[in-house]
Amino acid sequence: MEILANYPLKKLNSFGMDVSAHRFARFSSADELQALLRHRREQGEAALPLLVLGGGSNLLFRENFSGWVLKNEIGGVEELHEDADFVYVRAGAGENWHGFVQYCIGRGWGGLENLSLIPGNVGASPMQNIGAYGVEIKDLFWDLRALHIESGRVETFTVGDCHFGYRESVFKTKLRNQYVILDVTYCLRKKPVLHTSYGAIHQELEAAGIGQPTIRDVADAVIRIRQSKLPDPAVIGNAGSFFKNPTVPLAQFNSLQQQHPGIVGYPLPGDKVKLAAGWLIEAAGWKGYRKGDAGVHPRQALVLVNYGHATGADIFDLSEQIVQSIRSAFNVELEREVNII
Ligand SMILES: Cc1cc2nc3c(=O)[nH]c(=O)nc-3n(C[C@H](O)[C@H](O)[C@H](O)COP(=O)(O)OP(=O)(O)OC[C@H]3O[C@@H](n4cnc5c(N)ncnc54)[C@H](O)[C@@H]3O)c2cc1C
């Protein structure tokens, strides 16, 4: 058990924020995690903030972290059992998400292909019910095991326990900062059902001359689309979509549409409409904006970027200006998707 002091986190967060952690340690099993938590208590530091870190691709450090950062490196992928239609696969929280998706595709297990190339680790996938191209993990989720930080108990959460919503779960709301996810089990299809109608997947497959796609073809199409649209954090610091797509009542959407005929919205049940936050931000003139090293990506208005030496405060201030500008231009409230630390 190695516990490091004032540990640099720049390489461990996709925004590339140059901050440090008061204490930092890695764990690769529930027992190691328990030992670290015990040690933290014995040192009289149990009251300090605790951050469980995965791939660091969905958070923004605004300043040095004054507590303990514990990096989850629990590995392993295990086929638990199968029936006629499904295979149940458990992955350690520290497994790289895209690596896990590729592993499943390699075995012909369908369901996760639309979620290819999402950065980060398996353990964070239920945190905000990651989603892309018409699929969310809740559609394939079976259960997860998580350690309750205060009691040390390991508990199992089924899909009903997790309260998944759009970029939401109980771990971001009611149970925030209370559990460490140890592993996640997905229920994957032996006879895949493809989702190719969302976004540009269909056109991408057509352009490649693929009429009868496999899950591998769909994954490859998603990878090509994502690579062409989204900035690579290895090249330019970012955490993907900074804001969620806001939901408004249908009546408000209709009146917005009269003033802005090009506005993009997707109907939801219950007379609601989900607006494309990227459209709002672009329409308000932010796309390509840059002040110092903090900016809005020139090709994707939903992505805030660090061109090199922006601080977390610079990025947060920019996000605040955008929130206010969208409020005054459209009377719509933007909510941050990225976890602000
Ligand atoms: C270029 C880019 C594109 C992206 N595209 C998408 C997309 O299409 N769809 C999407 O949904 N997301 C997307 N994201 C966001 C991000 O990839 C996901 O949210 C991902 O699941 C974060 O995983 P992580 O391991 O990096 O989490 P981290 O950033 O390390 O952590 C995120 C939060 O989860 C908590 N956490 C992490 N692991 C655990 C654990 N084991 N137990 C308890 N808490 C934990 C952390 O404390 C933190 O609060 C994108 C990000 C980038 C940079």
The ligand as a MOL file (V3000), in Angstrom:
LIG
                    3D

  0  0  0     0  0            999 V3000
M  V30 BEGIN CTAB
M  V30 COUNTS 53 58 0 0 0
M  V30 BEGIN ATOM
M  V30 1 C -13.7510 13.0340 -25.8120 0
M  V30 2 C -14.7950 12.5620 -24.8330 0
M  V30 3 C -15.9780 12.0320 -25.2940 0
M  V30 4 C -16.9700 11.5800 -24.4040 0
M  V30 5 N -18.1050 11.0400 -24.9020 0
M  V30 6 C -19.0680 10.6000 -24.0540 0
M  V30 7 C -20.2590 10.0150 -24.5720 0
M  V30 8 O -20.4450 9.8550 -25.7730 0
M  V30 9 N -21.2160 9.5950 -23.6820 0
M  V30 10 C -21.0340 9.7280 -22.3210 0
M  V30 11 O -21.9470 9.3230 -21.5810 0
M  V30 12 N -19.8950 10.2500 -21.8120 0
M  V30 13 C -18.9220 10.6940 -22.6460 0
M  V30 14 N -17.7710 11.2540 -22.1320 0
M  V30 15 C -17.6110 11.3900 -20.6670 0
M  V30 16 C -16.8060 10.2360 -20.0170 0
M  V30 17 O -16.0690 9.5360 -20.9650 0
M  V30 18 C -17.7250 9.2520 -19.2910 0
M  V30 19 O -18.5150 9.9230 -18.3470 0
M  V30 20 C -16.9350 8.1520 -18.5700 0
M  V30 21 O -17.8020 7.1830 -18.0550 0
M  V30 22 C -16.0700 8.6900 -17.4470 0
M  V30 23 O -15.2620 7.6210 -16.9950 0
M  V30 24 P -13.9680 7.8590 -16.1350 0
M  V30 25 O -13.4750 6.5280 -15.7020 0
M  V30 26 O -13.0170 8.7180 -16.8790 0
M  V30 27 O -14.5810 8.6550 -14.8980 0
M  V30 28 P -13.8790 9.7720 -14.0020 0
M  V30 29 O -13.8070 11.0440 -14.7880 0
M  V30 30 O -12.6170 9.2710 -13.4130 0
M  V30 31 O -14.9700 9.9360 -12.8650 0
M  V30 32 C -16.2270 10.5000 -13.1400 0
M  V30 33 C -17.0550 10.5140 -11.8340 0
M  V30 34 O -17.3320 9.1710 -11.4420 0
M  V30 35 C -16.7660 8.8840 -10.1680 0
M  V30 36 N -16.2320 7.5240 -10.2380 0
M  V30 37 C -15.3970 7.0390 -11.1790 0
M  V30 38 N -15.1840 5.7110 -10.9640 0
M  V30 39 C -15.8740 5.3870 -9.8510 0
M  V30 40 C -16.0470 4.1830 -9.1150 0
M  V30 41 N -15.4450 3.0360 -9.4720 0
M  V30 42 N -16.8330 4.2010 -8.0130 0
M  V30 43 C -17.4510 5.3560 -7.6330 0
M  V30 44 N -17.3200 6.5170 -8.2800 0
M  V30 45 C -16.5520 6.5380 -9.3860 0
M  V30 46 C -15.6950 9.9320 -9.9440 0
M  V30 47 O -15.4720 10.1730 -8.5640 0
M  V30 48 C -16.2970 11.1390 -10.6610 0
M  V30 49 O -17.2380 11.7800 -9.8430 0
M  V30 50 C -16.7600 11.6990 -23.0090 0
M  V30 51 C -15.5410 12.2320 -22.5350 0
M  V30 52 C -14.5750 12.6590 -23.4270 0
M  V30 53 C -13.2740 13.2070 -22.9010 0
M  V30 END ATOM
M  V30 BEGIN BOND
M  V30 1 1 1 2
M  V30 2 1 2 3
M  V30 3 2 2 52
M  V30 4 2 3 4
M  V30 5 1 4 5
M  V30 6 1 4 50
M  V30 7 2 5 6
M  V30 8 1 6 7
M  V30 9 1 6 13
M  V30 10 2 7 8
M  V30 11 1 7 9
M  V30 12 1 9 10
M  V30 13 2 10 11
M  V30 14 1 10 12
M  V30 15 2 12 13
M  V30 16 1 13 14
M  V30 17 1 14 15
M  V30 18 1 14 50
M  V30 19 1 15 16
M  V30 20 1 16 17
M  V30 21 1 16 18
M  V30 22 1 18 19
M  V30 23 1 18 20
M  V30 24 1 20 21
M  V30 25 1 20 22
M  V30 26 1 22 23
M  V30 27 1 23 24
M  V30 28 2 24 25
M  V30 29 1 24 26
M  V30 30 1 24 27
M  V30 31 1 27 28
M  V30 32 2 28 29
M  V30 33 1 28 30
M  V30 34 1 28 31
M  V30 35 1 31 32
M  V30 36 1 32 33
M  V30 37 1 33 34
M  V30 38 1 33 48
M  V30 39 1 34 35
M  V30 40 1 35 36
M  V30 41 1 35 46
M  V30 42 1 36 37
M  V30 43 1 36 45
M  V30 44 2 37 38
M  V30 45 1 38 39
M  V30 46 1 39 40
M  V30 47 2 39 45
M  V30 48 1 40 41
M  V30 49 2 40 42
M  V30 50 1 42 43
M  V30 51 2 43 44
M  V30 52 1 44 45
M  V30 53 1 46 47
M  V30 54 1 46 48
M  V30 55 1 48 49
M  V30 56 2 50 51
M  V30 57 1 51 52
M  V30 58 1 52 53
M  V30 END BOND
M  V30 END CTAB
M  END
